[in-house]
Amino acid sequence: MAQPEYLRIAAELRQRIANGQLAPGDQLPTLPALCASYGVSETTIRNALRLLATEGLIETRARAGTRVRPRPPIHRMAADRYRSTPGAKSTPYTRDQGIGWSEYRLDKRFEKVKADTELAGLFECEAGERLLARHFVFYDNEQPTQTSTSYVRWSDVAGTPVADPINEPWPGGTRAQLGSLGIRVTAITESFTVGMPTEVEAATLRIGGGVPVLRYTRRHIADTGRIVEVAHPIVRRGDTTIVDFRIELDD
């Protein structure tokens, strides 16, 4: 079966973007010019451009035409990002992004919730336990690059600065917050999946609906073995995120 024309045209334009013939910020030819170049209808060209926009490769703005979108830099999530850095005003996120404190912004919304079956399983607690849900959007120089919902036990944080969103962002991140409450975190687990973004995720991260996202669940575990925080999920765009692991072997 012959490939639809709009897919062939999208593939050719995609290749031109990938090899730099169409660089970030370059304006694509007008619709009439593309129609003439490929000998197809305007509908076919629109379908091809719509596909590339969904993939996050191009964007169209009123009175500005259609341009190649700047490609975000690759960010590596290092295995040691949760280690403490005494005296440094940073968090695991700022270390991942390689940015300073002044380049970091955090949107936040807090609410009290009860653990449903899924959260109870992650916390290894009874369903219905009271939790503080902290909804975050992380910005690198005004560009949203990560979202998360972080849950902590209400019994741990009630009446403390950790429960007040005015104190966010907190230097040192969640581990430092819990440390301020006398909770010593000695282990962190993370579980990763990849999928296509929801409409809300795509809109929040300002990515096309065809850009995959990395979703992961993180758990902070205290020295007593008690799970004291669950972030579920943390979401980043998947095409520009690399997760690094270091595995020590005895032999």
N, C-alpha and C positions, 0 to 999 in steps of 0.2 A: 504494500500500500504506500502510495506517495505521501511524503511528509507535507503537512499543510504549509502553505506559503509563509504564513506569519511566523511559524516556528523556524523556518529556514532563515528568514530575515532577522529574527531575534538572535539566532545563533551567530550570524555573521556580525551583527552589531556587538554582541557580547564578546566575540573574539577581538574585535577592534578595540574595545574597552580594555580587555585583558592584556593585549600586547602594547598598549599605550598610544595607538593611533588616535584614539579618542581619550584624551587625558582628563583627569578630574577638573571640573569647571568648564570644560569645552561645551559649546552649544551644538546640539545635533542639527542637521539640516531641517528645514521646514517640512511640514507635511507634503505640500506640493512637490518639493524637491525630492523627497524620499519616494513618493509615488512615481515620479518620472524616472528616478534612478533604477527602481526595481520593477517598473512596469506593472504595478498592482494598484488596487483601489485604496482609497483613503481608509476604509474599514480595516483592510488587511494590515496597513501600517499602524493604525491605532491599536489593533490587537497585539502586534509585536511590541510596541512601546509599553502597553499596559503590562505585558509579561515582564519586561525588563524593570519597570517601576516596582512591580511586586517583589522582584528579587533584590530591590534596593540599589540597583545600578544607576538609575537615572531618576530625575525629578522634574516635574513641570510646575512652573510658577506663572501666575498671571502677569502678562506683559514682559516676562523674562524668557519665555521659550522653554525648551526642554534641554537640560544640561546633564552631564555626567556628574554623579554625586561623588564628593570626596570619599575615599575609602578610609575608614578608621584604622588606626595603627593596631598591630597585633599586640595583645597583652598576655603575658605569661603569669599564671598563678603558681607561684613557687610552693614547694612542699613545706618550707619553713616560715610561711607568711604569718603564722599565728604565734611565733616566738616573741617574747617580750623585747622591747627596745627601750631600756631605761633612759629617761630624759628626753626622748624624742616625741614630738607632737605628731603622732601618726596613728594609723589603724591598719589592719590587714588590707583593707581596700586601697588606701593611699599608697601602700607599698606595692600592691599589685599593679596599680596604674602608673606608678613612678611619678607621683605629683606631690607638691607641697600642701601644707594645711590651707593656705590662702586660695588654692585652686580647687578645693574640695567643698562641695555643698551637699546638704542632705535634706530632702523633704521627708517629713515624718508625721505619722498619725497614730495615736495610741488608743486602745480600747480594751476593756475587760471582757473576757469571753470564758466559756466553759469548754473543757477538753472534750472533743467528740471522739468517736471510736478510733479514728486514725491518729489523732494527736495523743490520745491515751496510750496507744501502742508505741509511739515514738518516745514518749516520756516514761513509759513503763509505770504508769500511774492509773488510778481509777478514772473511768469516764465521768465527766462532770466536774473534775477538779478545776478550780478557778485559775486562770492564766491571764497574763498581760500580753496582748498582741501588739506588736510594734511594726507598723507598716512603713517601709523606707523606700525612697528612690534616691540613688546615689548619682551625683553629677561630677564629671571631670571637666573643669572649665566650661560649665553650663551645658555640657552634653550628657544626657542621661545614659549611663552604661550598665546599670545594675539595679534590680529591684529585689526586695526580700520582705518576708514577714517573719519576724523573730518573736518567739514565745518564751516567756520566763514565768516561773511559778509565782502567783500573786503572794503566796505566803512568804516568799523570799524577799520581795521587793516592795511590798505595801508600806507607804509612809517614808520611803527612802528617796534620795535623789535619782536613783535609777528609774523610778516610776514617773518621773517628770520629764516630758519631752523637751523642756527648755534647756536641759543639760546635754542634748544631742547636737552635734556629734561629740562623742566622749573619747578623748585621747586614749589610745590603747585598745579601743573597741570593747566588745562584750566580755572578753576575759578580764580586762582591767575593771570593768563595772562590777563583775561578780567578785573580784578580789577585794573591792572596796567594802563589800558586805561580809567579808571574812570567808568567802567560798573559794576554795583553792581548786582551780581546774587543772587536771593532770592529763586529760586525753580529749581529743576531738575526733569525731568520725564524720565522714562525708560520703554520700552516695550520689552518683551522677546518672542522669539520663539526657537524651537529646530528642527534640521534637520541633514541630512547627509552632510558631507563636500563636497565642490567642489574640483576638482583636485588641484587647486591653493591653497585653504585653507589647504588641507591635506599636500601638499608639504611644505608650509610655516611653519605650526605648527609641521611638522615632525610626523604626526600621520597616522595610517592606514585609508584607505577609509571607513572602517566599524565602525569607532569611531564617534559617533554623536558630533555635535558642538552646542554650545549655541550662538545664535545671538541676539543682542539687539540694539535698537535704543535709544540714549540718547539725551535729549535736555536741554540746559542751558537757563533759562528764567530770564531776568533782572527785576528789581523792577518796571520798567515801563510796564511790561507785554510783552515786545518784546522778541522774540526768537533770541538769539545771537550766539548760536552754536548748530549744529546737528552732532552727530557721528552716521554714518549709513553705514554699521553696525559695531558693535564691535563683534569680534568673539573669543570664547574660546572653548577648548575641553569640551564637556558636561559631560563626565563621571567622571571628577574630580573637578567639580565646583559646589559649593553649594551657593545659593543666600539666604541670611537671611533678613527677614523683621520684623520690630517691628511696631505694629499698636496700637496707643494709643486710648483708649476708654473713653468717658466721663462718662459712667455709666455701 
